[in-house]
Amino acid sequence: YSLGKFAAAGEHYATALHHHRETVGATHPDALNAQMNLANVHLSLGRFAEAEKLHRDTLAVRKTTLGVEHPQVVQSMLNLGLASLALGRHREAQQLLESVV
């Protein structure tokens, strides 16, 4: 991902996400990290709706399992804010981004 090879990274993260969901479950931190990484790849490729859905799902699970003050929840809020901004949902993006500052 950091090398700019987004399509290859997306395939890797999708495979990792599937593997984690099958072996440890969808709410396991490894699965959620893979889901977040896949969402970031979608964002980088301009697939904003796909990114937004994955970030929203990740945030919901993290809030439930970790609590709203956890750093990974804050990270998910930031990611969802950026996806919302990319989709032109400026009010939602502003609320999310201001809440993490």
N, C-alpha and C positions, 0 to 999 in steps of 0.2 A: 504494500500500500504506500509506504513512504517513498518508494522509488518511482511512483507515478504509474505503475502497472495495475490500473484499477480493475480491468476486466479479469485478469488473473487472480488478483486479490479477492475479488468478489466470488469467484469460483471456490477459492480456498475457504473463505469464511462461510459460504453456503454449505460446503461439505462439513466443516467443523461444527456448524450449528446443528445440522442434521444428526451428526454423530453424538454430540452432547445431549440433544433432546432424547435420543434413543437410549443412551447409556446412563445418564445421571438425571435427566428430566429437564423440562423447559424452564424451571425456576432456579436451577442451579447457577451459581455465579459464572461458571465457565460458559454455559449456554447463553446467558445474558450478555457476557462480553463478546461472544461471537456474533450475537444478534446486533449489538451496538456497532461492531466493526463492519458488519454487512450493511447496516443502515448508512454508515459514513461513506462506504464505497458508492452506494446508490446516490447519495448526495453529491459526491464528486463527479459522478457520471451524468448528473442532471436528472436523475430519476427521483424527483422530489416527493412525489406521492408515496412511493415505496419506502423511501427513507423516513418520511413522517410517520407512516403506520408502524414501522419497526421501532422507531424511537418512542412513540406513544406507548406501545406495548411494553417495551423495556422499562419505561418510567413507571407504569402502573404496577408491574411486578416488583420492582425495586422499592417503591413506596410501601407496598404491603409487607414485604419481607425484611426490609432494612430500616424503615422509618424515614420520615421526611428530612431529617437533619444529616443523614449519612452522605459522605462525599460522593458516592456513586449515584445517589439520587440527584444531587446537585449537578453532577456531570450529565446525567440523562436530561435534566431540565434545560441545561445549556444546549445540548444536542437537539432537543425538540424545538427550542427557540430558534435555532439556526435553520432547521428544516421548515418551520413555519414562516420564517422570513423569506426563504427561497420560494415558497408557495404564494407569497404576497399577502400573507395573513399578518399584517403588521401589528395590529393591536394585540393578538395572542403572543406574537414574538416578543413584543415589548414587555408584556407582563411576565413572561417566562424569564427573559434575560435580566430584567430588573430584579427579579426575585432571587437570582443567584449572585448578585453583586453584594 
